[in-house]
Amino acid sequence: MSGDDLQESDSFFTITGKAHAELKEQNSRFLAFAFPLDAPASFAAILEGLRKEYHDATHHCFAWRAGTDRAAFRFSDDGEPNGSAGKRILSAIDHRELTNTAIVVVRYFGGVKLGVGGLAKAYAEAAALVLDNAHIEQRYVLHSYRVRFSYDLTSQAHYAIEKTGAVIIGREYLESPVYTVSIRASRAQALLDALAEATQRSAIAERIED
């Protein structure tokens, strides 16, 4: 990830699939699982599934962060000393500037107490390991528009769309052509300006709200 990429206001980084890692520390086992999280509401089912599968584990600690603005988050120590687990897992997510990402670390107690410092180190390492095994991808905040223009301006509209990097994702041919296009949020105004210039302001572009 380059510094320039991280500064783009309409881009974000996330994981694209599930990942798993395991860490052993003083006979305790830490099983770490990372998941893409498109909606925070879906996390409850993920956590419940792991609790059922690893029902004999001592703790099921977790953290997630969501939203293209990275504003939504939650974490839990699940009975471990305060601050020793959930925050450490969240810090691993934040260290890589990820969003729409959840990590659950399942711990099997090995009979040796690790202390708060030892636990914090173990949970942080387990979270980092599972992210090492995950595929991280840069994605973009996209805006969609319905663009209507007259048939005789088809080539001009195509030129404006292609010039700004927009992608045509749908076409309707009615009394006039109506295209559905998708473009990065940071380039949306450039698309509107290009369409206005190319069609003498006769093209109509309406934003499709998500």
GIFEN-V553766 format. One record per residue. N is the residue number from 1. OMEGA is omega as a letter, one per 20 degrees, with the letter a starting at -180 (999 if undefined). BURIAL is + if it has 24 or more other C-alpha atoms within 12 Angstrom, else -. D_LAST is the distance of its C-alpha to the last C-alpha in Angstrom with 1 decimal. Layout:
{{N,OMEGA,BURIAL,D_LAST} {N,OMEGA,BURIAL,D_LAST}}
//
This chain:
{{1,a,-,27.7} {2,r,-,28.9} {3,r,-,28.9} {4,r,-,27.1} {5,a,-,24.2} {6,a,-,23.9} {7,a,-,23.8} {8,a,-,20.7} {9,a,-,18.1} {10,r,+,15.2} {11,r,+,16.8} {12,a,+,17.4} {13,r,+,19.7} {14,r,+,19.5} {15,a,+,21.6} {16,a,+,21.0} {17,a,-,23.3} {18,r,+,25.7} {19,a,+,28.9} {20,r,+,32.1} {21,r,+,35.1} {22,r,+,38.2} {23,r,+,40.4} {24,a,+,43.9} {25,r,+,45.4} {26,r,-,48.8} {27,r,-,48.5} {28,r,+,45.1} {29,r,+,42.3} {30,r,+,38.7} {31,a,+,36.3} {32,a,+,32.9} {33,r,+,29.8} {34,a,+,26.5} {35,r,+,23.2} {36,a,+,19.7} {37,a,+,17.5} {38,r,-,13.8} {39,a,-,13.8} {40,a,+,16.8} {41,a,-,17.5} {42,a,-,18.6} {43,a,+,21.3} {44,a,-,23.7} {45,r,-,24.3} {46,a,+,24.9} {47,a,+,27.4} {48,r,-,29.0} {49,r,-,29.6} {50,r,+,31.3} {51,r,-,33.4} {52,a,-,34.6} {53,a,-,35.4} {54,a,-,37.1} {55,a,-,38.5} {56,r,-,41.7} {57,a,-,40.2} {58,a,-,41.0} {59,r,+,37.6} {60,a,+,33.9} {61,a,+,32.5} {62,r,+,29.0} {63,r,+,26.3} {64,r,+,22.6} {65,a,+,20.2} {66,r,+,16.4} {67,r,+,13.4} {68,r,+,13.1} {69,r,-,15.3} {70,a,+,17.6} {71,a,-,18.1} {72,r,-,18.2} {73,r,+,21.3} {74,r,+,24.1} {75,a,+,27.5} {76,r,+,30.7} {77,r,+,34.3} {78,r,+,35.0} {79,r,-,38.6} {80,r,+,39.4} {81,a,-,40.8} {82,r,-,38.4} {83,a,+,36.6} {84,a,+,38.0} {85,a,+,35.1} {86,a,+,31.5} {87,a,+,31.5} {88,r,+,33.1} {89,r,+,30.5} {90,r,+,27.7} {91,r,+,29.8} {92,r,+,29.8} {93,a,+,26.0} {94,a,+,26.0} {95,r,-,28.9} {96,r,+,26.8} {97,a,+,23.8} {98,r,+,21.7} {99,a,+,18.5} {100,a,+,16.8} {101,r,+,20.5} {102,r,+,23.0} {103,r,+,26.7} {104,r,+,29.3} {105,a,+,33.0} {106,a,+,35.5} {107,r,+,39.0} {108,a,+,42.3} {109,a,-,45.0} {110,r,-,48.0} {111,r,-,50.6} {112,r,-,50.7} {113,a,-,49.0} {114,a,-,47.0} {115,a,-,46.8} {116,a,-,43.8} {117,r,-,44.1} {118,r,-,44.5} {119,a,+,41.6} {120,r,+,39.3} {121,a,+,40.4} {122,a,+,40.0} {123,r,+,36.4} {124,a,+,35.4} {125,a,+,37.1} {126,r,+,35.6} {127,r,+,32.1} {128,a,+,32.9} {129,a,+,34.5} {130,r,+,31.6} {131,r,+,29.3} {132,a,-,32.1} {133,a,-,31.6} {134,r,+,27.8} {135,a,-,26.2} {136,a,+,24.1} {137,r,-,21.6} {138,r,+,19.9} {139,a,-,16.3} {140,r,+,14.1} {141,a,-,10.9} {142,r,+,9.5} {143,r,+,8.2} {144,a,+,8.2} {145,r,+,10.7} {146,a,+,12.9} {147,r,+,16.3} {148,a,+,19.4} {149,a,+,22.9} {150,a,+,26.4} {151,a,-,28.1} {152,r,-,30.6} {153,a,+,28.1} {154,a,+,26.5} {155,r,-,28.2} {156,r,+,27.4} {157,r,+,23.6} {158,a,+,23.9} {159,a,-,25.8} {160,a,+,23.2} {161,a,+,20.4} {162,a,-,22.7} {163,a,-,24.1} {164,r,+,21.0} {165,r,-,20.0} {166,a,+,16.9} {167,r,+,16.6} {168,a,+,16.8} {169,r,-,14.9} {170,a,-,15.9} {171,r,-,18.8} {172,r,-,20.1} {173,a,-,23.6} {174,r,-,24.2} {175,r,-,26.3} {176,r,-,24.6} {177,r,+,22.4} {178,r,+,18.6} {179,r,+,16.9} {180,a,+,13.3} {181,r,+,13.3} {182,a,+,11.6} {183,r,+,13.2} {184,a,+,13.6} {185,a,+,12.5} {186,a,-,16.2} {187,a,+,17.1} {188,a,+,14.7} {189,r,-,17.4} {190,r,-,20.0} {191,a,+,18.3} {192,r,+,18.3} {193,a,-,21.9} {194,r,+,23.1} {195,r,+,21.9} {196,a,+,23.7} {197,a,-,26.8} {198,a,+,27.0} {199,a,+,26.7} {200,r,-,28.5} {201,r,-,25.4} {202,r,+,25.3} {203,r,+,22.0} {204,r,+,19.0} {205,a,+,15.6} {206,a,-,12.7} {207,r,-,9.3} {208,a,-,6.5} {209,r,-,3.8} {210,999,-,0.0}}
//
